[in-house]
Amino acid sequence: MRRRHVVWLVLSVLVAGFAGHPAAARDLKFGFTPVLGQETERAEFEPLMSYLSDAIGQKVVLYVAKNYGDLRTQMEAGEVDIGSISPFAYVDAVRGGKIRIIAQSIMDGSATYRGIIVARKDRGLKSIADLQGKRFAFVDPKSASGYVYPRAMLIEKGINPDTFFKETIFAGDHPKVIAAVLSGQVDAGATYDNELGIAKASGMPSDNLVIVASTDPIPHDAIVVRIGLDEALSKKIQTALVNLDKTEAGRRVIANSKKKLSGHIIAVDSTFDVVRRTAKIAGM
């Protein structure tokens, strides 16, 4: 009986100890669409994860999605808490009612960018008309600059993208489109304007490319949180993102950004209505 009493006493102390020390909050996952490819994406955004962890007082870890649709799947499953989603992937994902927008990325001082069609200079392709019957690379069916906007642009010019080219492929990310064009795997491809500079910085001879056409302006990525994430925590995340360019630690993140991240602004869903209109033109 005495031994049993001692056991119960020890258990009571342990239970009281756990009750007084609640379990630590789990790490937050911040997901990104694989715009730059897995390795480059990690090098680009790990510093932002460190900044956010310090700013909100909770560890934030990076998740690089397998493809554009994967990030939506992970957020809807509750596996990823915060996401930086490309414009069309956002308007597609928000239909599911499982995410909400809190901010928008600003790159190189601008809230918008453009999609471009590029070809090798030595191919003599100077206009969209020259691309008829050629091999062409898109990025991903959910990429705004790498598919939706170029497709809409072609349609508005009276061109059927499904029959205009000899062959089309989805390369998977923007660097792979550049590589496919440079290697001659395809004759031309769709990417976004800043990718040429990023490719050059990584050692790719992007100076050998010519821009054949440019799309209308596209809003930069939406920053979203999953529905159900604590409201106070969501607000802390939003504040930390918006203050990125206003703190010394945040400015260090910006200074090392290959994507030329300038900061974030508070955004609303209607910011992306222009993407919805363009997607409608593209038949999506």
Secondary structure, DSSP 4 states (H G I P E B T S, - for coil): -HHHHHHHHHHHHHHHHHHHSPPPPPPEEEEE--SS-HHHHHHHHHHHHHHHHHHHTS-EEEEE-SSHHHHHHHHHTTS-SEEEE-HHHHHHHGGGSSEEEEEEEEETTBSEEEEEEEEEGGGT--SGGGGTT-EEEE--TT-IIIIIHHHHHHHHTT--HHHHSSEEEE-SSHHHHHHHHHHTSSSEEEEETTHHHHHHHTT--GGGEEEEEEEEEEEPPEEEEETTS-HHHHHHHHHHHHTGGGSHHHHHHHHT-TT-EEEEE---GGGGHHHHHHHHHTT-
